[in-house]
Amino acid sequence: SGVNLYNLMRNNHERLIGVRGFERASGGVIAEKLVRYLTSTDGVWPVKGSG
């Protein structure tokens, strides 16, 4: 079992901009402390208007 994390952050970034129209400005760091134990920090996520 498991998840392939190869290039995960870049793929997520591309998807968020293409599909949702926003990107991370600061913070929001995701890290792996132990096996299958993820942590994250607070972050700023500006949302672009749709018009």
C-alpha distances in whole Angstrom, upper triangle without the diagonal:
4,7,10,13,15,19,17,20,23,21,21,25,26,24,26,29,29,28,29,32,31,30,29,33,32,30,26,24,21,20,17,19,16,12,11,15,16,20,23,26,29,30,32,31,35,35,37,39,39,43
4,7,9,12,15,14,17,19,18,18,21,22,21,23,26,26,25,26,29,28,27,26,29,28,26,23,21,17,16,14,16,14,10,9,12,13,17,19,23,26,26,29,28,31,31,34,36,36,40
4,6,9,12,10,13,15,14,14,18,19,18,19,22,23,22,23,26,25,23,23,26,26,24,20,19,15,15,13,16,15,12,10,13,13,16,18,21,24,24,26,25,28,28,30,33,33,37
4,6,9,8,12,13,12,13,16,17,17,19,22,22,22,23,25,24,22,22,25,25,23,21,19,15,15,14,17,16,13,12,15,14,18,19,22,25,24,26,25,28,28,30,33,33,36
4,6,5,8,10,10,11,14,15,15,17,19,20,20,21,23,22,19,19,22,22,20,17,15,12,12,11,15,15,13,12,14,12,15,16,19,21,21,23,22,25,26,27,30,31,34
4,5,8,9,9,11,13,14,15,17,19,20,21,22,23,22,20,19,22,22,21,19,17,14,14,14,17,17,16,15,17,16,18,18,21,23,23,24,23,26,26,28,31,31,34
4,6,6,6,9,10,11,12,14,16,17,18,19,20,19,17,16,19,19,19,17,15,13,14,15,18,19,18,17,18,16,18,18,20,22,20,22,20,23,23,25,28,28,31
4,6,5,6,9,10,11,12,14,15,16,17,18,17,15,15,18,18,17,14,13,11,12,13,17,18,16,15,16,14,15,15,17,19,18,19,18,21,21,23,26,26,30
4,5,5,6,9,10,10,12,14,15,15,16,14,12,11,14,14,14,11,10,9,11,13,17,18,18,17,17,14,14,13,15,16,15,16,15,18,18,20,23,24,28
4,5,5,6,9,10,11,12,14,15,15,14,11,12,14,15,16,14,13,13,15,17,20,22,21,20,20,18,18,17,18,19,17,17,16,18,18,19,23,23,26
4,5,5,6,9,10,11,12,13,14,14,12,13,17,18,18,16,15,14,16,18,21,23,22,20,21,18,19,18,20,21,18,19,17,19,18,19,22,22,25
4,5,5,6,9,10,10,11,12,11,10,11,14,15,15,13,13,12,15,16,20,22,21,19,19,16,17,15,17,17,15,16,14,16,15,17,20,20,24
4,5,5,6,9,10,10,10,9,7,8,11,13,14,12,13,13,16,18,22,24,23,22,21,18,18,16,17,17,14,14,12,13,13,14,18,18,22
4,6,5,6,8,10,10,10,9,11,14,16,17,16,16,16,19,21,25,27,26,24,24,21,22,20,20,20,18,17,14,15,15,15,18,18,21
4,6,5,6,7,9,10,10,12,16,18,18,16,17,17,20,21,25,26,26,23,24,21,21,19,21,20,18,17,14,15,14,14,17,16,20
4,6,5,5,6,6,6,9,13,15,16,14,15,15,19,21,25,26,26,23,23,20,20,17,18,17,15,14,11,12,10,11,14,14,18
4,6,6,4,5,6,9,12,15,17,16,17,18,21,24,27,29,29,27,27,23,23,20,20,19,16,15,11,11,10,9,12,12,15
4,6,6,8,10,13,16,19,21,19,20,21,24,26,30,31,31,28,28,25,25,23,24,23,20,18,15,14,12,11,13,12,15
4,6,8,11,14,17,20,21,19,21,21,24,26,29,31,30,27,27,24,25,22,23,22,19,18,14,14,12,11,13,12,15
4,6,9,12,15,17,19,17,19,19,23,25,29,30,30,27,27,23,23,20,21,19,17,15,11,11,8,9,10,10,13
4,7,11,13,16,18,17,19,20,24,27,30,32,32,29,29,25,25,22,21,20,16,14,10,9,7,6,8,8,11
4,7,9,12,14,13,16,17,21,24,27,29,30,27,26,23,22,18,18,16,13,11,7,6,5,6,9,11,14
4,6,9,11,11,13,15,18,21,24,27,27,25,24,20,19,16,16,14,11,9,6,7,7,9,12,14,17
4,6,8,7,10,12,15,19,22,24,25,23,22,18,17,13,12,11,7,6,5,7,9,11,15,17,20
4,7,9,11,14,17,21,23,26,28,26,24,21,18,15,13,11,8,6,6,7,10,12,16,18,21
4,7,8,12,15,19,21,24,26,24,22,18,16,12,10,9,6,5,7,10,13,16,19,22,24
4,5,9,12,16,17,21,22,21,19,15,12,9,6,6,4,6,9,12,15,18,21,24,27
4,6,10,13,15,18,20,18,16,12,10,6,5,5,4,7,8,12,15,18,21,23,26
4,7,10,12,16,17,16,14,10,8,5,5,8,7,11,12,15,18,21,24,26,29
4,7,10,12,14,12,10,7,6,4,7,10,10,13,14,18,20,23,26,28,31
4,6,9,11,10,9,6,5,6,9,12,13,17,18,21,23,26,30,31,35
4,6,7,7,6,5,6,9,12,16,17,20,21,25,27,29,33,34,38
4,7,8,6,6,7,10,13,17,19,22,24,27,29,32,36,37,41
4,6,5,7,10,13,16,20,22,25,26,30,32,35,38,39,43
4,6,8,11,15,18,22,23,27,27,31,32,35,38,39,43
4,6,10,13,17,20,22,25,25,29,30,33,36,36,40
4,7,10,14,17,19,23,23,27,28,31,34,36,39
4,7,11,14,15,19,20,23,25,28,31,32,36
4,7,10,13,16,18,21,23,26,30,31,35
4,7,9,12,14,18,20,23,26,28,32
4,6,10,12,16,19,22,25,28,31
4,7,10,13,16,19,22,25,28
4,6,10,13,16,19,22,25
4,6,10,13,16,19,22
4,6,10,13,16,18
4,7,10,13,15
4,7,9,12
4,7,9
4,6
4
